[in-house]
Amino acid sequence: MIEPDVVSIQELQMEYADLLTASQIADQLDEPPQRITYIIRKYRLKPVQRIGIIRLFSGKQVEAIKQGLYGIQVRSSK
């Protein structure tokens, strides 16, 4: 009988270390998570990788999210 490969959480974290979830992006940018989710939906950003229901985004996408947040802040200050 062949046993399935068991992947540990540490192995997954090392493999996807440069990818972030929406919550991690929110923490990094010091913004509410719902604002990050809004930007992701508005600009139709597709996750680079999915693990179950967890969506992972790359550094380039984080920069796009920052630009979207900047647009929100500029419009709200007028």
N, C-alpha and C positions, 0 to 999 in steps of 0.2 A: 504494500500500500504506500502510495506517495503522499507525503505530508505537504500541505500548502506552505508557501513562503510566508513567514510572519515578519511584518515590517514594524519596527519599533517607532515610537513617536520621535525619538531623537534622530533616527535616520531620516524621517520625513522632514523634520525641522532643518537638518543640514542640507537636504536636497533643495528645499524651497526657501532658504534663508534670505534671499534677496527679494522675495515676494511678500506682499503685505495684504492683510484683510482690510475691509472698510473700517473696522473698529480701530485697527492699528494705525491706519492713515489718519483717522480722526484724532487719536491720541498724539500722534507725531505733529500734526498741524494745529493742535489745540483748538479744535472745532467740534461742534456737536455731531454725533454720528449721522443724524438724519440729514444734515446739510451735505455731508459727503455722499450719502446715498442719493440725494437729489441731483447732485452734479453728475454722478455716475449714470443715472437714468436720463438726465437731460442731454448729455453728450453721447449717450448710447455706447459707453465704454464696455467692451467685452472683457471678461477676466482672461488672463493669460492661462490660468490653470484652475481647475476645480477639484476639490477633494470632498466628495459627498456634496453637502449643501454650502460648503465654504468656498467663497470666490476669492482668488488671489490676483493681485494687480502688480504690475512691474513698476520700476522707477520712472519710466517715461510716462506711464499713466498717472503716477502721483504728481508729476509736473503738470500734466493736463488738468488735473483736479485743482491744483494750486491756482492755475490761470482762471479756471471757472469760479473759484472762490473770490479771486481778485475782482472779477467782473461783477459778482454779486455785491461786494463791498463798495465798489465805485458807484454802481447804480443807486445803492441805498443811501449814499452820502449826499446825493444831489438834492 
